[in-house]
Amino acid sequence: MAGRRDVLTAAAVALLVVAVDQATKLWAQQALSPGREVTVIDGWLWFKLISNSGASLGLLQGHNALFLAVSTLLLGAVVVVLLRGAATGGVGAAALGAVGGGTTSNLLDRVRLGSVIDFIEVHGWPTNFNLADAAIRVGVVLFLLALLLRLRRHPR
């Protein structure tokens, strides 16, 4: 069973991710013209407002209903893993919160808008993304690292 501290940590991180991601997407919608690049760091970082009804790398465009279902399942899996106590302490709980928050924020976009708002473009990265996407990726990596550290400390 999950510890109260882990649940609170995950919830706080999730709420923070949702709030920051939704605020930055609102800013992007108000400040950026669709499809027009704005250079932030020359040759490295741009902002470009895009509506993405598919997955990362532009896969399965127009299949919003599929991603609504997948996002809901992922969010359920995060809650189950957290409540079963597999968060592996503060880092694991924060990581699950980041994944849950990012998933929730993108899910909100899909429900409200029918697509996800992406606006960050980085040199060498194959597609635009948003802060929720970054939180999901960082959260998955941190959770895997926390699991590996736990296995190293407590081998079965």
C-alpha positions as CSV (number, residue, x, y, z in Angstrom):
1,M,0.0,0.0,0.0
2,A,1.2,3.5,-0.8
3,G,2.5,5.8,1.8
4,R,0.6,9.0,2.4
5,R,3.8,11.1,1.7
6,D,4.2,9.4,-1.7
7,V,0.6,10.0,-2.7
8,L,0.8,13.7,-1.7
9,T,4.1,14.1,-3.5
10,A,2.7,12.6,-6.7
11,A,-0.4,14.7,-6.5
12,A,1.5,17.9,-5.9
13,V,3.8,17.2,-8.8
14,A,0.9,16.3,-11.1
15,L,-1.0,19.4,-10.2
16,L,2.1,21.6,-10.8
17,V,2.7,20.0,-14.2
18,V,-0.9,20.5,-15.3
19,A,-1.0,24.1,-14.1
20,V,2.3,25.0,-15.7
21,D,1.6,23.1,-19.0
22,Q,-1.9,24.6,-19.4
23,A,-0.6,28.1,-18.6
24,T,2.2,27.8,-21.2
25,K,-0.2,26.4,-23.8
26,L,-2.6,29.3,-23.2
27,W,0.3,31.7,-23.6
28,A,1.3,29.9,-26.9
29,Q,-2.2,30.1,-28.3
30,Q,-2.4,33.8,-27.5
31,A,1.1,34.9,-28.5
32,L,2.0,32.6,-31.4
33,S,0.6,32.5,-34.9
34,P,-0.2,28.9,-36.1
35,G,2.7,27.4,-38.1
36,R,5.0,30.5,-37.8
37,E,8.3,30.0,-36.1
38,V,9.7,32.4,-33.5
39,T,13.4,32.0,-32.8
40,V,14.2,31.8,-29.1
41,I,17.8,30.7,-29.3
42,D,19.2,31.0,-32.9
43,G,19.9,27.7,-34.4
44,W,18.7,25.7,-31.4
45,L,15.3,26.6,-30.0
46,W,12.1,27.9,-31.6
47,F,8.4,28.3,-30.7
48,K,5.9,27.1,-33.3
49,L,2.3,26.6,-32.5
50,I,0.9,23.3,-33.8
51,S,-2.3,21.4,-33.2
52,N,-1.5,17.7,-32.9
53,S,-4.3,15.2,-33.1
54,G,-1.9,12.2,-33.3
55,A,1.0,10.9,-31.3
56,S,4.6,11.9,-31.1
57,L,6.4,12.2,-34.4
58,G,3.1,13.0,-36.1
59,L,2.0,9.4,-36.0
60,L,-1.7,8.5,-36.4
61,Q,-2.9,12.0,-37.0
62,G,-6.7,12.3,-36.7
63,H,-7.1,9.4,-34.3
64,N,-7.9,11.6,-31.2
65,A,-10.3,9.0,-29.8
66,L,-7.6,6.4,-29.7
67,F,-5.3,8.7,-27.8
68,L,-8.1,9.6,-25.4
69,A,-8.5,5.9,-24.6
70,V,-4.7,5.3,-24.3
71,S,-4.2,8.4,-22.1
72,T,-7.0,7.3,-19.8
73,L,-5.5,3.8,-19.5
74,L,-2.0,5.3,-18.9
75,L,-3.4,7.6,-16.2
76,G,-5.2,4.6,-14.6
77,A,-2.0,2.6,-14.6
78,V,-0.1,5.5,-12.9
79,V,-2.7,5.6,-10.2
80,V,-2.6,1.8,-9.7
81,V,1.2,1.7,-9.5
82,L,1.2,4.6,-7.1
83,L,-1.5,3.2,-4.8
84,R,0.1,-0.3,-4.7
85,G,3.2,1.3,-3.2
86,A,5.6,0.9,-6.2
87,A,6.6,4.5,-6.2
88,T,10.0,3.7,-4.7
89,G,10.1,6.7,-2.4
90,G,10.0,10.4,-3.1
91,V,11.8,10.3,-6.5
92,G,9.5,7.5,-7.7
93,A,6.4,9.3,-6.5
94,A,7.5,12.6,-8.1
95,A,8.2,10.7,-11.3
96,L,4.8,9.1,-11.3
97,G,3.3,12.6,-10.6
98,A,5.1,14.0,-13.6
99,V,3.8,11.2,-15.8
100,G,0.3,11.6,-14.4
101,G,0.3,15.3,-14.7
102,G,1.6,15.4,-18.2
103,T,-0.9,12.7,-19.3
104,T,-3.7,14.6,-17.6
105,S,-2.8,17.9,-19.2
106,N,-2.6,16.4,-22.7
107,L,-5.9,14.6,-22.0
108,L,-7.5,17.9,-21.1
109,D,-6.4,19.3,-24.5
110,R,-7.8,16.3,-26.4
111,V,-11.1,16.6,-24.6
112,R,-11.5,20.4,-24.9
113,L,-9.8,21.0,-28.3
114,G,-9.8,17.6,-30.1
115,S,-6.0,17.8,-30.2
116,V,-2.9,18.6,-28.2
117,I,-1.2,22.0,-28.3
118,D,2.5,21.7,-29.2
119,F,4.8,24.7,-29.5
120,I,8.4,23.9,-28.5
121,E,10.8,22.9,-31.3
122,V,14.4,22.0,-30.5
123,H,17.2,21.5,-33.0
124,G,17.8,17.8,-33.7
125,W,14.5,16.7,-32.1
126,P,12.2,15.3,-34.8
127,T,8.9,16.9,-33.7
128,N,7.3,19.7,-31.7
129,F,6.3,19.1,-28.1
130,N,5.0,20.8,-25.0
131,L,5.9,20.8,-21.3
132,A,3.5,17.9,-20.6
133,D,5.3,15.8,-23.1
134,A,8.6,16.7,-21.4
135,A,7.2,15.9,-18.0
136,I,6.0,12.5,-19.2
137,R,9.4,11.6,-20.7
138,V,11.4,12.8,-17.7
139,G,9.0,11.1,-15.3
140,V,9.4,7.8,-17.1
141,V,13.2,8.0,-17.0
142,L,13.2,9.0,-13.3
143,F,10.8,6.2,-12.4
144,L,12.9,3.6,-14.2
145,L,16.1,5.0,-12.5
146,A,14.3,4.8,-9.1
147,L,13.3,1.2,-9.8
148,L,16.8,0.3,-10.8
149,L,18.3,1.9,-7.6
150,R,15.8,0.1,-5.5
151,L,16.6,-3.3,-7.1
152,R,20.3,-2.6,-6.6
153,R,19.8,-1.8,-2.9
154,H,17.3,-4.6,-2.3
155,P,18.0,-7.5,-4.7
156,R,15.4,-10.2,-4.5
